[in-house]
Amino acid sequence: MNTKSSVIKNNTRQPNLFIEILKGFFKEKIVCLLLFLIFISALSVVQVTYASRQKLISQDKLLQQRDDLDLQWRYLLVEQEFYAQHVRIEEIAKSKLGMKRPQSKDEQVVILP
Amino acid sequence: MRNVQRKKIKSNYHRGRFIIVCFCISIVFVGLAARAAYIQIIKPDMAVSESNKRTLRVKKLHVQRGMIFDRMGKELAVSVPVVSVYVDPKRLNEGLVKKVLKAAKKQGEDTKLLAENDDLLSKRVKAHYKEDERWKELADVLRVKQAKIDYRLVGDPTKRFIYLQRQITPAVAEYIKRLKLPGIHLIDESKRYYPAGEVTAHVLGFTNIDGKGIEGMEKLYDNALTGTDGRRTYRKDAQGREIEILDERERVEPESIHLSIDQRIQAIAYKALKSAVLSFKATSGSAMVVDVKTGEILAMVNSPSYNPNNLKNALPHKRRNRAITDLFEPGSTVKPLAILAGLEYGSIKEDSIINTYPGYMRVGGSVVKDTRNYGKMSLRQIIQKSSNMGVAKVTKEVPKNFVVGLYEKVGFGEDTGTTMIGESSGLFSPRRRWSDFEIATLSFGYALAISTAQLSRFYATLGSGGISRPLTILKQDTPMYGERILEQKNVNAVLEMMESVFERGGTAPNVKLDGYRVAAKTGTSKKAVAGGYGDEYVNYFAGVGPVSDPRLSVVVMVNEPGGDEYYGATTTGPAFTEIMSGALRILNVAPDLNTVAATKVGANRG
């Protein structure tokens, strides 16, 4: 049993694979840094692409909204023009509001100095 | 124990098997890699095109036609987006067949047999079409008769494109979209609305159903009013959102046109002219209002008119912009020009007296006569009574070339400069030989034919004190370039004479203008027919006002009044006063008749 346990103890001196790998990495500091940077840049590419897509989607939505509002505006314009027709206004002014065109005797000209 | 175990493990290991397994697995991976390489590198087109089919889209960026405004920025022509519906009968038929076969499969029938049996299949398709309520809804919402729409939809399944309805509102289009019918497609278009309708119809013209200008301003400025559609190629994601723009061609926005027309004056002019044409049962009429200081046309109206929003009743004779196309002999309205010819040449003075006794004279074999013998007349009386003898005698003392040259200078025989479609330059050829009688007739407005626009230009020249400007229909920042062709002093004298027309004994004593001094001239000319002059008349009323500082020239023309009245003053007078006083009030021109009370603000009141 004794010999056995010593063997096992010897085994613990076997290098830990994970630690060895890490050590290996830190030996090549520049490569390690570059690797790290690659990771960062890869992730940021993903991030930026995602962000740009979101922006594009919102831009598209806004453009669509602009076109929709333009459409609505044009219809409202036509409606407004219908209600603002000269003949219609005159008719309302005369019949409903009892207005009339001023005669010269109703007029008072104000001459500014 | 351990030895036994090790032995056992060792006994499981077969070198041959291991190699085979390794080989197989590597074959699988190599195969996958090779396939991937084949698809991606050697023949990538297929993969690319499949991907594009799913994600690549092209969108048309529709651009509306430019708007037309009046001088105050009021919209006269607006394009609104509308949608047209068309059917692709072939696709529709395919869609129906697919549905029928699907239904048959559910019933457990042999679909292959059914697909080959054309008669049965078409019968089933028809039944299926009839059962589907959505087609009835489509007919209802488009307001088309069911039979008519059936014919278009399933009448001939080899056709590929039939319009079901053009220019429906986006709301109806949305409803049709939600019906999700096979083979029914929508396209974006735009429709032109003219809010002012028949009032501005002739000036603006109209577009055809494809949005191309074919009359009036719409045609003249078609290029400026038409923009260019844009195109965007983009990738979409699974939810149909745009995620990447691959290519974009920006749309080119069209220009807007600002007309010199003042819609308020235009409306007054149209109303006045329409009532004149209707109440005197005239064939047609035109009226124009011109700003004498700038040469801008403030109103140009014709009657009969048409509704440009619905061209069903727009017969060709209603569509013509008569103010610039129709030519008539202007009659007495050019008499002021004959007097001016004398004043300019110097053969007469402002206070000259002309003897018209005995009321007629023989010129070159023909007779010039007045309705009665007026005897000795001042120039003012000649204008007031509209004496043919008077003006004929005045022009008799002036060389022919001078008279004809003056008529040419004021713009008779050339277009007025509006460059509008269909504008006529009148019938007047100054270069030919003129006989004595022709010069005499020229002095009272025969032997030449001009449009209402040309007459307006002449009166605008009078209004501006002798400066002739080309007319324009577009809003100007600076006045049109003008050329002095008449002496200010002579023009002022003639304008004073023309005020007498409204006085007792004038040709328009019953026409009263409220608040403003106006110089005007009536005109009643017989219409020429083949071989002489007929029974029809053309009535004119042309004038400038206010006389103290002229601002507007107004011309009203009524063609062939049908009632008992055929004198210029009666038929066109009321319309003239309404247009003149209405327009001057709208432009806020101070009244210059002393009937209006005036108060000075800030000055010492004495």
Interface residues (C-beta under 8 A of the other chain):
Chain A: R53 L56 I57 Q59 D60 D70 L71 R74 Y75 L77 V78 E81 F82 A84 Q85 H86 V87 R101 P102 Q103 S104 K105 E107 Q108 V109 V110 I111 L112 P113
Chain B: Q64 K74 E75 V78 S79 V80 P81 P170 Y193 P195 A196 G197 V199 D237 R241 E242 I243 E244 I245 Q263 R264 A267 I268 K271 D514 G515 G582 R585 A590 P591 L593 T595 V596 A597 A598 T599 K600 V601 G602 A603
